[in-house]
Amino acid sequence: MAATMSTVVGLASSSLSGFSSPKKPHLTSDFLRSPVTARNPLRVAQASGGRITCFERNWLRRDLNVIGFGLIGWLAPSSIPAINGKSLSGLFFESIGTELSHFPTGPALTSQFWLWLVCWHLGLFLCLTFGQIGFKGRTEDYFSK
């Protein structure tokens, strides 16, 4: 049997002729790369300067006047003695003092502290939210339209 040099054709159509080629074979396949380049469907030419945004950059438009007036606007009505001659703020702050009297131990689940905590903060956040809507709506002439 005689040893002859034969060319072996592989998957990438690179010939291996006696291992004489030191360069890497160039492997290509239709499974690895599609002929169509992938495009982002959200990137449309000249759309928002190349940036994709759902909201305005300054969507919160924070204003310290709203926080100050909202806090005062909640403290005033919550300090009216309407619950058995006591105010909601007074009951909440009193329950904080009661719970701090046995500090290493946290408040029990049956403590009145949780009720006053939720009611007081719910009222505060509602007052701040409506204050933000009203203050910003008025400064941006939203209600006059």
DSSP file with accessible surface (Angstrom, degrees, kcal/mol):
  #  RESIDUE AA STRUCTURE BP1 BP2  ACC     N-H-->O    O-->H-N    N-H-->O    O-->H-N    TCO  KAPPA ALPHA  PHI   PSI    X-CA   Y-CA   Z-CA
    1    1 A M              0   0  241      0, 0.0     2,-0.3     0, 0.0     0, 0.0   0.000 360.0 360.0 360.0 127.8    0.0    0.0    0.0
    2    2 A A        -     0   0   83      1,-0.0     2,-0.6     0, 0.0     0, 0.0  -0.706 360.0-127.4 -97.5 139.8    1.5    3.2   -1.0
    3    3 A A        +     0   0  108     -2,-0.3     2,-0.3     2,-0.0    -1,-0.0  -0.767  35.1 179.4 -86.5 119.1    1.2    6.4    1.0
    4    4 A T        -     0   0  114     -2,-0.6     2,-0.7     2,-0.0     0, 0.0  -0.888  33.0-113.3-119.7 152.8   -0.1    9.2   -1.1
    5    5 A M        +     0   0  154     -2,-0.3     2,-0.3    12,-0.1    12,-0.1  -0.741  43.2 176.5 -82.5 117.8   -0.9   12.8   -0.3
    6    6 A S        -     0   0   75     -2,-0.7     2,-0.5    10,-0.1    12,-0.4  -0.915  29.6-119.7-122.8 154.2   -4.6   13.3   -0.6
    7    7 A T        -     0   0   89     -2,-0.3     2,-0.5    10,-0.1    10,-0.2  -0.795  21.7-155.7 -94.6 129.1   -6.8   16.3    0.1
    8    8 A V  E     -A   16   0A  79      8,-0.7     8,-1.6    -2,-0.5     2,-0.6  -0.908   7.0-148.6-105.9 125.1   -9.4   15.9    2.7
    9    9 A V  E     -A   15   0A 109     -2,-0.5     6,-0.2     6,-0.2     2,-0.1  -0.829  19.7-169.2 -96.5 124.1  -12.3   18.3    2.4
   10   10 A G    >   -     0   0   36      4,-1.3     3,-1.1    -2,-0.6    -1,-0.0  -0.134  41.6 -76.6 -98.5-163.7  -13.9   19.2    5.8
   11   11 A L  T 3  S+     0   0  184      1,-0.3    17,-0.1     2,-0.1    -2,-0.0   0.844 128.6  45.6 -65.4 -34.7  -17.0   21.0    6.9
   12   12 A A  T 3  S-     0   0   20      2,-0.1    -1,-0.3    15,-0.1    14,-0.2   0.179 115.1-109.4 -98.5  17.7  -15.7   24.4    6.1
   13   13 A S  S <  S+     0   0  103     -3,-1.1     2,-0.5     1,-0.2    -2,-0.1   0.842  71.7 142.6  58.8  32.8  -14.3   23.5    2.7
   14   14 A S        -     0   0   35     11,-0.0    -4,-1.3     2,-0.0     2,-0.4  -0.890  46.8-133.0-100.7 134.8  -10.8   23.9    4.0
   15   15 A S  E     -A    9   0A  66     -2,-0.5     2,-0.8    -6,-0.2    -6,-0.2  -0.692   8.1-154.5 -91.5 137.3   -8.4   21.4    2.6
   16   16 A L  E     +A    8   0A  88     -8,-1.6     2,-1.1    -2,-0.4    -8,-0.7  -0.832  19.3 175.9-107.5  91.4   -6.1   19.5    4.9
   17   17 A S  S >  S-     0   0   45     -2,-0.8     3,-1.0   -10,-0.2   -10,-0.1  -0.747  73.9 -41.9-102.7  89.2   -3.2   18.6    2.6
   18   18 A G  T 3  S-     0   0   39     -2,-1.1    -1,-0.2   -12,-0.4   -11,-0.1   0.743  95.6 -79.8  67.8  25.9   -0.7   17.0    4.8
   19   19 A F  T 3  S+     0   0  186      1,-0.1    -1,-0.2     2,-0.0    -3,-0.1   0.813  94.3 132.7  54.3  34.1   -1.1   19.5    7.7
   20   20 A S    <   +     0   0   87     -3,-1.0    -1,-0.1     1,-0.1    -2,-0.1   0.666  42.8  86.7 -90.1 -12.9    1.1   22.0    5.8
   21   21 A S        -     0   0   64      1,-0.1    -1,-0.1    -6,-0.1    -2,-0.0  -0.762  52.2-174.4 -93.5 112.9   -1.2   25.0    6.3
   22   22 A P        +     0   0  134      0, 0.0    -1,-0.1     0, 0.0     2,-0.1   0.618  55.5  97.5 -80.3 -12.1   -0.5   26.8    9.6
   23   23 A K  S    S-     0   0  165      1,-0.1    -2,-0.1     0, 0.0     0, 0.0  -0.458  83.0-102.5 -79.6 155.6   -3.4   29.2    9.2
   24   24 A K        -     0   0  191     -2,-0.1     2,-0.1     1,-0.1    -1,-0.1  -0.452  37.0-110.4 -73.0 144.3   -6.8   28.7   10.9
   25   25 A P        -     0   0   73      0, 0.0     2,-0.8     0, 0.0    -1,-0.1  -0.472  26.8-123.9 -73.4 144.3   -9.6   27.4    8.8
   26   26 A H        -     0   0  144    -14,-0.2     2,-0.5    -2,-0.1     0, 0.0  -0.813  29.0-161.5 -92.5 107.6  -12.4   29.9    8.2
   27   27 A L        +     0   0  119     -2,-0.8     2,-0.3   -14,-0.0   -15,-0.1  -0.785  16.1 167.8 -95.5 125.9  -15.6   28.2    9.4
   28   28 A T        +     0   0   82     -2,-0.5     2,-0.3   -17,-0.1     3,-0.0  -0.974   4.3 170.7-133.2 151.2  -18.9   29.6    8.1
   29   29 A S    >>  -     0   0   48     -2,-0.3     4,-1.3     1,-0.1     3,-0.5  -0.986  40.1-129.0-155.3 148.9  -22.4   28.3    8.3
   30   30 A D  T 34 S+     0   0  148     -2,-0.3    -1,-0.1     1,-0.2     0, 0.0   0.677 109.3  62.2 -72.5 -16.4  -25.9   29.5    7.6
   31   31 A F  T 34 S+     0   0  196      1,-0.1    -1,-0.2     3,-0.1     3,-0.1   0.773 105.1  45.3 -77.8 -26.7  -26.9   28.3   11.1
   32   32 A L  T <4 S+     0   0  146     -3,-0.5     2,-0.4     1,-0.3    -2,-0.2   0.836 120.9  27.0 -87.2 -34.6  -24.4   30.7   12.8
   33   33 A R  S  < S-     0   0  180     -4,-1.3    -1,-0.3     4,-0.0     4,-0.1  -0.987  70.8-142.7-136.4 128.7  -25.0   33.9   11.0
   34   34 A S        -     0   0   78     -2,-0.4     4,-0.1     2,-0.2    -3,-0.1  -0.560  20.6-127.0 -86.4 152.2  -28.2   35.1    9.2
   35   35 A P  S    S+     0   0  129      0, 0.0     2,-0.4     0, 0.0    -1,-0.1   0.751  94.3  72.1 -70.8 -17.3  -27.9   37.0    6.0
   36   36 A V  S    S-     0   0  101      3,-0.0     2,-0.2     1,-0.0    -2,-0.2  -0.821  87.1-125.5 -99.7 131.6  -30.1   39.8    7.4
   37   37 A T        -     0   0  106     -2,-0.4     2,-0.3     1,-0.1    -4,-0.0  -0.536  28.7-113.1 -75.9 140.0  -28.7   42.0   10.1
   38   38 A A        -     0   0  104     -2,-0.2     2,-0.4    -4,-0.1    -1,-0.1  -0.530  34.9-165.0 -75.2 134.6  -30.7   42.1   13.3
   39   39 A R        -     0   0  205     -2,-0.3     3,-0.0    -3,-0.0    -3,-0.0  -0.934  24.6-116.9-121.3 146.5  -32.3   45.5   14.0
   40   40 A N    >   -     0   0   84     -2,-0.4     3,-1.2     1,-0.1    -2,-0.0  -0.694  19.9-150.4 -78.7 120.5  -33.8   46.8   17.2
   41   41 A P  T 3  S+     0   0  115      0, 0.0    -1,-0.1     0, 0.0     0, 0.0   0.734  94.4  57.7 -68.0 -17.9  -37.4   47.5   16.5
   42   42 A L  T 3  S+     0   0  117      1,-0.1     2,-1.0     2,-0.0    -2,-0.0   0.672  88.2  84.0 -84.0 -17.6  -37.5   50.3   19.0
   43   43 A R    <   +     0   0  152     -3,-1.2     2,-0.4     9,-0.0    -1,-0.1  -0.758  58.1 170.5 -90.1 103.8  -34.8   52.2   17.3
   44   44 A V    >   -     0   0   97     -2,-1.0     3,-1.6     3,-0.1     6,-0.2  -0.900  43.0 -94.4-111.0 143.2  -36.3   54.2   14.5
   45   45 A A  T 3  S+     0   0   73     -2,-0.4     3,-0.1     1,-0.3    -1,-0.0  -0.278 106.9   4.8 -60.1 137.6  -34.4   56.8   12.6
   46   46 A Q  T 3  S+     0   0  183      1,-0.2     2,-0.7     2,-0.0    -1,-0.3   0.761  89.9 145.4  60.0  28.2  -34.8   60.4   14.0
   47   47 A A  S X  S-     0   0   41     -3,-1.6     3,-1.4     1,-0.2    -1,-0.2  -0.871  80.8 -29.9 -98.1 112.6  -36.9   59.1   17.0
   48   48 A S  G >  S-     0   0   66     -2,-0.7     3,-1.7     1,-0.3    -1,-0.2   0.819 113.8 -64.1  51.5  38.4  -36.2   61.2   20.1
   49   49 A G  G 3  S-     0   0   77      1,-0.3    -1,-0.3    -3,-0.1     3,-0.1   0.773  97.1 -54.9  66.7  25.8  -32.6   61.9   19.1
   50   50 A G  G <  S+     0   0   39     -3,-1.4     2,-0.4     1,-0.3    -1,-0.3   0.363 116.7 107.6  89.4  -9.5  -31.5   58.3   19.3
   51   51 A R    <   -     0   0  156     -3,-1.7     2,-0.6    -4,-0.1    -1,-0.3  -0.847  61.0-143.9-102.9 142.6  -32.7   57.9   22.9
   52   52 A I        +     0   0   85     -2,-0.4     2,-0.4    -3,-0.1    -4,-0.1  -0.912  28.1 169.6-106.3 117.0  -35.7   55.9   23.8
   53   53 A T        -     0   0   81     -2,-0.6     3,-0.1     1,-0.1     4,-0.1  -0.982  27.9-172.8-129.8 141.5  -37.6   57.4   26.7
   54   54 A C  S    S+     0   0  119     -2,-0.4     2,-0.3     1,-0.1    -1,-0.1   0.706  78.9  29.6 -97.2 -30.0  -41.0   56.6   28.1
   55   55 A F  S    S-     0   0  157      1,-0.1    -1,-0.1     2,-0.0     4,-0.0  -0.812  95.2 -86.1-124.1 166.5  -41.2   59.5   30.5
   56   56 A E    >   -     0   0  129     -2,-0.3     3,-0.8     1,-0.1     4,-0.1  -0.310  41.7-114.4 -65.7 156.6  -39.8   63.0   30.7
   57   57 A R  T 3  S+     0   0  212      1,-0.3     2,-0.7     2,-0.1     3,-0.2   0.915 115.8  38.9 -61.5 -42.9  -36.4   63.2   32.2
   58   58 A N  T 3  S+     0   0  103      1,-0.2    -1,-0.3     2,-0.1    -2,-0.1  -0.527  73.7 151.4-106.0  64.5  -37.6   65.2   35.2
   59   59 A W    <   +     0   0  169     -3,-0.8    -1,-0.2    -2,-0.7    -2,-0.1   0.801  69.4  50.9 -71.5 -27.1  -40.8   63.2   35.7
   60   60 A L  S    S-     0   0   89     -3,-0.2    -1,-0.2    -4,-0.1     3,-0.1   0.897  79.3-165.3 -77.5 -38.5  -41.0   63.8   39.5
   61   61 A R        -     0   0   69      1,-0.1    -2,-0.1    75,-0.0    -3,-0.0   0.955  20.3-151.6  49.5  55.9  -40.5   67.6   39.3
   62   62 A R        -     0   0  177      2,-0.0     2,-0.4     4,-0.0    -1,-0.1  -0.321  19.6-177.8 -62.7 136.1  -39.8   67.7   43.0
   63   63 A D    >>  -     0   0   39     -3,-0.1     4,-1.1     1,-0.1     3,-0.6  -0.991  25.4-149.0-138.6 127.9  -40.6   70.9   44.8
   64   64 A L  H 3> S+     0   0  116     -2,-0.4     4,-2.5     1,-0.2     5,-0.2   0.733  95.5  68.1 -71.2 -20.4  -39.9   71.6   48.5
   65   65 A N  H 3> S+     0   0   82      1,-0.2     4,-2.9     2,-0.2     5,-0.3   0.902  98.9  51.0 -62.5 -39.7  -43.0   73.8   48.8
   66   66 A V  H <> S+     0   0    9     -3,-0.6     4,-2.4     2,-0.2     5,-0.2   0.918 110.7  47.9 -64.5 -42.4  -45.2   70.8   48.3
   67   67 A I  H  X S+     0   0   86     -4,-1.1     4,-2.2     2,-0.2    -2,-0.2   0.941 115.9  44.2 -65.3 -44.8  -43.5   68.8   51.0
   68   68 A G  H  X S+     0   0   35     -4,-2.5     4,-2.3     2,-0.2     5,-0.2   0.958 119.0  40.4 -65.5 -51.6  -43.6   71.7   53.5
   69   69 A F  H  X S+     0   0  137     -4,-2.9     4,-2.8    -5,-0.2    -1,-0.2   0.851 114.7  54.3 -68.3 -32.2  -47.2   72.7   52.8
   70   70 A G  H  X S+     0   0    6     -4,-2.4     4,-1.2    -5,-0.3    -1,-0.2   0.909 109.3  47.2 -67.4 -40.4  -48.3   69.1   52.6
   71   71 A L  H  X S+     0   0   76     -4,-2.2     4,-2.7    -5,-0.2     3,-0.4   0.937 116.2  43.7 -66.7 -44.2  -46.8   68.3   56.0
   72   72 A I  H  X S+     0   0  112     -4,-2.3     4,-2.1     1,-0.2    -2,-0.2   0.911 111.1  56.1 -65.6 -39.2  -48.4   71.3   57.5
   73   73 A G  H  < S+     0   0   34     -4,-2.8    -1,-0.2    -5,-0.2    -2,-0.2   0.729 114.1  39.7 -66.8 -21.2  -51.7   70.5   55.7
   74   74 A W  H  X S+     0   0   41     -4,-1.2     4,-2.0    -3,-0.4    -1,-0.2   0.801 111.5  54.7 -93.8 -36.6  -51.7   67.1   57.2
   75   75 A L  H  X S+     0   0   60     -4,-2.7     4,-0.7    -5,-0.2    -2,-0.2   0.876 104.3  56.8 -65.1 -35.1  -50.6   68.0   60.7
   76   76 A A  H >< S+     0   0   63     -4,-2.1     3,-0.9    -5,-0.2     4,-0.2   0.975 113.7  34.9 -64.3 -54.0  -53.3   70.6   61.1
   77   77 A P  H >4 S+     0   0   65      0, 0.0     3,-1.2     0, 0.0    11,-0.2   0.852 115.5  56.2 -72.7 -27.5  -56.3   68.3   60.5
   78   78 A S  H 3< S+     0   0    6     -4,-2.0    11,-2.4     1,-0.2    10,-0.6   0.610 100.9  60.3 -78.4  -6.9  -54.7   65.3   62.2
   79   79 A S  T << S+     0   0   60     -3,-0.9    -1,-0.2    -4,-0.7     8,-0.1   0.392  76.5 110.1 -97.0   3.3  -54.3   67.3   65.3
   80   80 A I  S <  S-     0   0  102     -3,-1.2     2,-1.7    -4,-0.2     8,-0.5  -0.645  79.1-120.4 -77.3 127.7  -58.0   67.9   65.8
   81   81 A P        +     0   0   85      0, 0.0     6,-0.3     0, 0.0     4,-0.2  -0.488  64.6 134.3 -73.0  90.0  -59.2   66.0   68.8
   82   82 A A        +     0   0   82     -2,-1.7     2,-0.8     4,-0.7     5,-0.2   0.542  47.6  75.3-115.5 -10.5  -61.8   63.8   67.0
   83   83 A I  B >  S-B   86   0B  65      3,-2.7     3,-1.6    -3,-0.2    -1,-0.1  -0.833 129.3 -42.1-110.6  95.5  -61.2   60.3   68.4
   84   84 A N  T 3  S-     0   0  164     -2,-0.8    -1,-0.2     1,-0.3    -2,-0.1   0.888 119.0 -48.2  52.6  41.6  -62.6   60.2   72.0
   85   85 A G  T 3  S+     0   0   63      1,-0.3     2,-0.3    -4,-0.2    -1,-0.3   0.564 123.1 100.9  79.9   7.6  -61.2   63.6   72.7
   86   86 A K  B <   -B   83   0B  98     -3,-1.6    -3,-2.7    -6,-0.1    -4,-0.7  -0.909  67.7-123.9-123.2 154.0  -57.8   62.8   71.3
   87   87 A S     >  -     0   0   20     -2,-0.3     4,-2.6    -6,-0.3     5,-0.2  -0.536  21.1-118.9 -92.9 161.8  -56.2   63.6   67.9
   88   88 A L  H  > S+     0   0   26    -10,-0.6     4,-2.4    -8,-0.5     5,-0.2   0.919 116.7  48.9 -65.4 -41.3  -54.8   61.1   65.5
   89   89 A S  H  > S+     0   0    4    -11,-2.4     4,-2.9     2,-0.2     5,-0.3   0.919 111.7  49.7 -64.2 -41.3  -51.3   62.7   65.7
   90   90 A G  H  > S+     0   0   31    -12,-0.4     4,-2.3     1,-0.2    -2,-0.2   0.916 111.9  47.4 -63.9 -42.6  -51.5   62.6   69.5
   91   91 A L  H  X S+     0   0   19     -4,-2.6     4,-2.1     2,-0.2    -1,-0.2   0.901 113.7  48.6 -65.0 -39.2  -52.5   58.9   69.5
   92   92 A F  H  X S+     0   0   10     -4,-2.4     4,-1.8     2,-0.2    -2,-0.2   0.954 114.5  43.4 -66.6 -47.9  -49.8   58.1   67.1
   93   93 A F  H  X S+     0   0  107     -4,-2.9     4,-2.0     1,-0.2    -2,-0.2   0.867 113.0  53.3 -68.3 -33.1  -47.0   59.9   69.0
   94   94 A E  H  X S+     0   0  102     -4,-2.3     4,-2.2    -5,-0.3    -1,-0.2   0.906 108.1  50.2 -65.7 -39.7  -48.3   58.5   72.3
   95   95 A S  H  X S+     0   0   12     -4,-2.1     4,-2.3     2,-0.2    -2,-0.2   0.844 106.7  55.4 -69.8 -29.7  -48.1   55.0   70.9
   96   96 A I  H  X S+     0   0   55     -4,-1.8     4,-2.2     2,-0.2    -1,-0.2   0.942 109.1  47.3 -64.3 -44.8  -44.6   55.6   69.8
   97   97 A G  H  X S+     0   0   42     -4,-2.0     4,-1.0     1,-0.2    -2,-0.2   0.897 111.0  51.5 -62.6 -39.4  -43.7   56.6   73.4
   98   98 A T  H  < S+     0   0   74     -4,-2.2     4,-0.5     1,-0.2     3,-0.4   0.916 112.1  45.7 -64.1 -42.4  -45.4   53.6   74.8
   99   99 A E  H >< S+     0   0   29     -4,-2.3     3,-0.7     1,-0.2    -1,-0.2   0.835 109.5  54.7 -72.1 -31.7  -43.5   51.2   72.4
  100  100 A L  H >< S+     0   0  107     -4,-2.2     3,-1.0     1,-0.2    -1,-0.2   0.707  92.0  74.1 -73.3 -17.1  -40.2   52.9   73.1
  101  101 A S  T 3< S+     0   0   96     -4,-1.0    -1,-0.2    -3,-0.4    -2,-0.2   0.790 105.8  35.7 -67.9 -25.6  -40.7   52.4   76.9
  102  102 A H  T X  S+     0   0   78     -3,-0.7     3,-1.1    -4,-0.5    -1,-0.3  -0.479  87.4 168.5-118.8  62.3  -39.9   48.7   76.3
  103  103 A F  T <   +     0   0  149     -3,-1.0    -1,-0.2     1,-0.3    -2,-0.1   0.794  62.1  53.7 -54.0 -51.4  -37.3   49.4   73.6
  104  104 A P  T 3  S+     0   0  122      0, 0.0     2,-0.4     0, 0.0    -1,-0.3   0.862 103.8  67.5 -60.9 -25.5  -35.4   46.1   73.0
  105  105 A T  S <  S-     0   0   96     -3,-1.1    -3,-0.2    -6,-0.1     3,-0.1  -0.764  85.3-134.5 -94.0 132.2  -38.8   44.4   72.4
  106  106 A G        -     0   0   48     -2,-0.4     2,-0.1     1,-0.2    -1,-0.1  -0.204  37.0 -75.0 -76.0 173.0  -40.7   45.5   69.3
  107  107 A P        -     0   0   43      0, 0.0    -1,-0.2     0, 0.0     2,-0.1  -0.404  49.9-115.5 -70.2 143.7  -44.4   46.2   69.2
  108  108 A A    >   -     0   0   55      1,-0.1     3,-1.5    -2,-0.1     6,-0.3  -0.334  22.7-114.3 -73.3 159.6  -46.8   43.3   69.4
  109  109 A L  T 3  S+     0   0  162      1,-0.3    -1,-0.1     4,-0.1     5,-0.0   0.769 117.4  53.4 -67.0 -23.9  -49.0   42.6   66.4
  110  110 A T  T 3  S+     0   0  134      4,-0.0    -1,-0.3     3,-0.0     2,-0.1   0.376  84.1 120.6 -91.6   5.5  -52.1   43.4   68.5
  111  111 A S    X>  -     0   0   26     -3,-1.5     3,-0.9     1,-0.1     4,-0.5  -0.391  69.2-131.8 -71.8 145.4  -50.7   46.8   69.5
  112  112 A Q  H 3> S+     0   0  109      1,-0.2     4,-2.1     2,-0.2     5,-0.2   0.682  97.0  84.1 -67.5 -14.7  -52.7   50.0   68.7
  113  113 A F  H 3> S+     0   0   28      1,-0.2     4,-2.6     2,-0.2    -1,-0.2   0.883  86.0  52.8 -55.4 -41.9  -49.4   51.4   67.3
  114  114 A W  H <> S+     0   0  100     -3,-0.9     4,-2.4    -6,-0.3     5,-0.2   0.895 107.8  50.2 -66.6 -38.4  -49.8   49.7   64.0
  115  115 A L  H  X S+     0   0   83     -4,-0.5     4,-2.5    -3,-0.2     5,-0.2   0.950 114.5  43.1 -64.4 -47.0  -53.3   51.1   63.4
  116  116 A W  H  X S+     0   0   36     -4,-2.1     4,-2.6     1,-0.2     5,-0.3   0.875 113.0  54.1 -68.1 -35.4  -52.2   54.7   64.2
  117  117 A L  H  X S+     0   0   46     -4,-2.6     4,-2.2    -5,-0.2     5,-0.3   0.948 112.6  41.8 -62.3 -48.9  -49.0   54.2   62.1
  118  118 A V  H  X S+     0   0   90     -4,-2.4     4,-2.5     1,-0.2     5,-0.2   0.941 117.4  46.7 -66.8 -45.6  -50.9   53.1   59.0
  119  119 A C  H  X S+     0   0   52     -4,-2.5     4,-2.2    -5,-0.2     5,-0.2   0.931 114.1  46.9 -63.5 -45.0  -53.7   55.7   59.4
  120  120 A W  H  X S+     0   0   20     -4,-2.6     4,-2.1    -5,-0.2    -1,-0.2   0.941 116.8  42.5 -64.9 -45.7  -51.4   58.6   60.0
  121  121 A H  H  X S+     0   0   60     -4,-2.2     4,-2.8    -5,-0.3     5,-0.2   0.858 111.0  55.5 -72.8 -32.8  -49.0   57.8   57.1
  122  122 A L  H  X S+     0   0  105     -4,-2.5     4,-2.3    -5,-0.3    -1,-0.2   0.944 110.6  45.8 -62.3 -44.9  -51.8   57.0   54.7
  123  123 A G  H  X S+     0   0   14     -4,-2.2     4,-2.3    -5,-0.2    -2,-0.2   0.909 112.8  50.9 -63.3 -40.1  -53.3   60.4   55.4
  124  124 A L  H  X S+     0   0   19     -4,-2.1     4,-2.6     2,-0.2    -2,-0.2   0.944 111.6  46.1 -63.8 -46.6  -49.9   62.1   55.0
  125  125 A F  H  X S+     0   0  115     -4,-2.8     4,-2.4     1,-0.2    -1,-0.2   0.878 112.3  51.0 -68.9 -34.0  -49.1   60.4   51.7
  126  126 A L  H  X S+     0   0   84     -4,-2.3     4,-2.7    -5,-0.2     5,-0.3   0.923 111.1  48.7 -65.8 -41.4  -52.6   61.2   50.3
  127  127 A C  H  X S+     0   0   38     -4,-2.3     4,-2.1     1,-0.2    -2,-0.2   0.918 113.2  46.9 -65.2 -41.2  -52.1   64.8   51.3
  128  128 A L  H  X S+     0   0   43     -4,-2.6     4,-2.3     2,-0.2    -1,-0.2   0.898 113.0  49.6 -67.0 -39.5  -48.6   65.0   49.7
  129  129 A T  H  X S+     0   0   75     -4,-2.4     4,-2.4     2,-0.2    -2,-0.2   0.952 114.4  42.7 -66.0 -48.8  -49.9   63.3   46.5
  130  130 A F  H  X S+     0   0  133     -4,-2.7     4,-2.8     1,-0.2     5,-0.2   0.856 112.9  54.8 -67.4 -32.1  -52.9   65.6   46.1
  131  131 A G  H  X S+     0   0   27     -4,-2.1     4,-2.9    -5,-0.3     5,-0.3   0.911 108.5  48.2 -64.8 -41.2  -50.7   68.5   47.0
  132  132 A Q  H  X S+     0   0   47     -4,-2.3     4,-2.2     2,-0.2     5,-0.4   0.928 113.8  47.1 -64.3 -43.4  -48.2   67.6   44.3
  133  133 A I  H  X S+     0   0   95     -4,-2.4     4,-2.0     1,-0.2    -2,-0.2   0.944 117.6  41.9 -63.6 -47.0  -51.0   67.2   41.7
  134  134 A G  H  X S+     0   0   30     -4,-2.8     4,-1.9     2,-0.2    -2,-0.2   0.928 117.0  45.6 -68.6 -44.3  -52.7   70.5   42.7
  135  135 A F  H  X S+     0   0   69     -4,-2.9     4,-2.1    -5,-0.2    -2,-0.2   0.949 119.4  39.7 -67.3 -48.1  -49.5   72.6   43.0
  136  136 A K  H  X S+     0   0   37     -4,-2.2     4,-1.8    -5,-0.3    -1,-0.2   0.851 113.6  55.4 -71.8 -34.4  -47.9   71.4   39.8
  137  137 A G  H  <>S+     0   0    7     -4,-2.0     5,-3.3    -5,-0.4     6,-0.7   0.890 111.0  45.3 -64.0 -36.4  -51.2   71.4   38.0
  138  138 A R  H ><5S+     0   0  202     -4,-1.9     3,-1.2     3,-0.2    -2,-0.2   0.904 112.3  49.4 -74.2 -41.0  -51.7   75.0   38.9
  139  139 A T  H 3<5S+     0   0   79     -4,-2.1    -1,-0.2     1,-0.2    -2,-0.2   0.808 115.8  44.0 -70.0 -25.6  -48.1   76.1   38.0
  140  140 A E  T 3<5S-     0   0   95     -4,-1.8    -1,-0.2    -5,-0.2    -2,-0.2   0.220 112.3-118.4-101.0  14.1  -48.3   74.4   34.6
  141  141 A D  T < 5 +     0   0  101     -3,-1.2     4,-0.2     1,-0.1    -3,-0.2   0.862  64.9 145.0  53.3  42.0  -51.9   75.7   33.9
  142  142 A Y    > < +     0   0  157     -5,-3.3     3,-0.7    -6,-0.2    -4,-0.2   0.872  67.6  47.6 -75.0 -36.5  -53.3   72.2   33.7
  143  143 A F  T 3  S+     0   0  126     -6,-0.7    -1,-0.2     1,-0.2    -5,-0.1   0.625 100.8  65.0 -84.2 -12.8  -56.7   73.1   35.3
  144  144 A S  T 3         0   0   94     -6,-0.1    -1,-0.2    -3,-0.0    -2,-0.1   0.534 360.0 360.0 -87.0  -5.2  -57.3   76.2   33.1
  145  145 A K    <         0   0  204     -3,-0.7    -3,-0.0    -4,-0.2    -4,-0.0  -0.486 360.0 360.0 -81.8 360.0  -57.5   74.1   29.9
